[in-house]
């Protein structure tokens, strides 16, 4: 299947077997090819994965391999850079044939998106995913922005995200990773 001109239903998307090496997100019924990450973005996601693994069981961590169905007027499925699952969600996910968090499953506890350059990518992570993840009930959403050397941690409060921005030597505060001792500079230091 190539980028569709005909809108896909969620059922058709989940039945589709991607035989290519390309990654896709389903956005409002359209297959959108996701280009490979830049080496910098991939390195940041892996660094965060390794840091999170100091506090979270590897069974609950997902790095660009699990997709999530999010709310929207049409079928939308996202492929986050990094996720932390709850124990109940991990149990539900292991009973599936496909690594997809369905709309009737609990949301992940935390999602991380590393922003790629360009207006389309920035809008996707800062605007669209922000509202989709809030509607999906994801308690904590990190937007890691290498271009601006900042990390925005969004915490869900009564259905809306409250925003905290971390730069330079600011110590990142997470509701989930309370033991975390990490600054924004340390996250971006992998790229120098």
C-alpha positions in Angstrom: 0.0 0.0 0.0 1.3 3.5 -0.8 0.2 6.8 0.6 -3.5 6.5 0.2 -5.7 8.8 -1.9 -8.8 7.0 -0.4 -9.3 7.5 3.3 -8.6 4.5 5.5 -10.8 3.4 8.4 -9.0 2.3 11.5 -10.1 -1.3 10.8 -8.6 -1.2 7.3 -5.3 0.3 8.7 -5.0 -2.3 11.4 -5.6 -5.1 8.8 -3.0 -3.7 6.5 0.3 -5.5 6.5 3.2 -3.0 5.9 5.7 -5.0 3.9 8.0 -2.1 3.3 10.8 -0.8 5.6 9.1 2.5 5.8 7.2 3.8 8.9 3.7 5.3 8.6 1.3 7.2 10.8 -2.4 7.2 10.0 -3.6 10.8 10.2 -7.3 11.6 9.6 -7.6 8.4 7.5 -4.5 9.2 5.4 -1.3 7.1 5.4 1.6 9.6 6.1 5.1 8.3 5.5 7.4 9.1 8.4 11.0 9.7 7.2 13.9 8.1 9.2 14.9 10.2 12.2 18.0 12.3 12.0 21.0 10.8 13.8 20.7 13.5 16.5 17.0 12.8 17.2 17.6 9.0 17.2 20.5 9.5 19.7 18.4 11.7 22.0 15.5 9.1 22.0 18.0 6.3 22.8 19.7 8.3 25.5 16.3 9.0 27.2 15.4 5.4 26.9 18.6 4.3 28.7 18.0 7.0 31.4 14.4 6.0 31.9 15.4 2.3 32.1 17.2 3.2 35.4 13.8 3.8 37.0 11.3 1.9 34.8 11.2 -1.8 33.9 12.2 -2.5 30.3 8.9 -4.3 29.9 7.2 -0.9 30.2 9.4 1.0 27.8 8.7 1.4 24.0 11.0 3.2 21.6 9.5 3.8 18.1 8.0 0.3 18.0 4.5 0.7 19.4 1.7 2.8 17.9 -1.2 4.4 19.7 -4.7 5.1 18.4 -5.6 8.7 19.4 -8.9 10.5 19.4 -9.8 12.5 16.3 -12.6 13.2 13.9 -11.1 10.6 11.6 -8.9 7.6 12.2 -5.5 8.7 13.6 -2.6 6.4 14.8 0.6 7.9 16.1 4.1 6.3 16.4 5.8 8.1 19.3 9.5 8.2 19.7 9.4 6.9 23.3 6.6 5.7 25.6 6.3 4.5 29.2 3.4 2.1 29.7 1.5 1.3 32.8 1.7 -2.3 34.1 -2.0 -2.8 33.1 -1.4 -1.4 29.6 1.6 -3.7 29.2 -0.5 -6.7 30.1 -3.2 -5.7 27.6 -0.6 -5.0 24.9 1.0 -8.4 25.3 -2.3 -10.1 24.6 -2.5 -8.4 21.2 -1.0 -9.7 17.9 0.1 -6.2 17.0 1.9 -3.7 19.1 -0.9 -1.2 18.9 -2.5 0.6 21.8 -6.2 0.5 20.8 -8.6 3.3 21.8 -10.3 1.0 24.3 -7.0 0.4 26.2 -5.6 2.6 28.9 -3.2 5.3 27.8 0.5 5.2 28.3 1.8 7.0 31.4 4.3 9.1 29.4 5.0 9.9 25.8 8.1 11.6 24.3 8.4 13.2 20.9 11.7 14.5 19.6 10.9 17.4 17.2 12.4 17.2 13.7 13.2 20.3 11.8 10.6 22.0 9.7 7.2 23.7 10.3 5.2 20.6 9.5 7.1 18.6 12.1 6.9 21.4 14.7 3.2 21.8 14.2 2.6 18.1 14.4 4.5 17.7 17.8 3.6 21.1 19.4 -0.1 21.4 18.2 -1.7 18.3 16.8 -0.1 15.6 19.0 -0.5 17.9 22.1 -4.3 18.0 21.6 -4.6 14.3 20.6 -2.5 13.1 23.5 -4.5 15.3 26.0 -7.8 13.9 24.6 -6.4 10.4 24.9 -5.6 11.0 28.6 -1.8 10.7 28.5 -0.8 12.1 31.8 2.7 13.3 30.8 3.9 14.4 27.3 7.5 15.5 26.7 8.4 17.6 23.6 12.1 17.4 23.2 13.3 20.2 20.8 16.9 19.9 19.7 16.6 23.0 17.4 15.7 25.2 20.4 17.6 23.2 23.0 14.5 23.0 25.2 12.3 20.3 26.7 8.6 21.0 27.3 7.0 18.8 29.8 3.2 18.8 29.6 1.2 17.5 32.6 -2.4 16.7 32.2 -4.7 18.7 34.5 -8.5 18.4 34.1 -8.2 17.5 30.4 -5.7 20.2 29.5 -1.9 20.2 29.5 0.0 22.5 31.9 3.3 23.4 30.4 6.8 23.5 32.0 9.8 24.5 29.8 13.3 23.4 30.7 16.5 24.7 29.1 20.2 24.8 29.9 20.9 23.6 33.5 17.2 23.5 34.5 16.5 20.2 36.3 13.6 18.4 34.5 10.7 17.6 36.8 8.5 14.6 35.9 5.4 13.4 37.8 6.2 9.8 36.8 10.0 9.8 37.1 10.3 11.5 40.5 13.9 10.3 41.0 15.1 11.8 37.8 18.1 14.0 38.1 18.5 15.3 34.5 19.0 18.7 33.0 18.1 19.9 29.5 21.8 20.4 28.8 22.5 16.8 29.6 19.9 15.6 27.2 21.3 17.7 24.3 25.0 17.0 25.2 24.9 13.9 23.1 24.6 16.0 20.0 27.8 18.1 20.5 
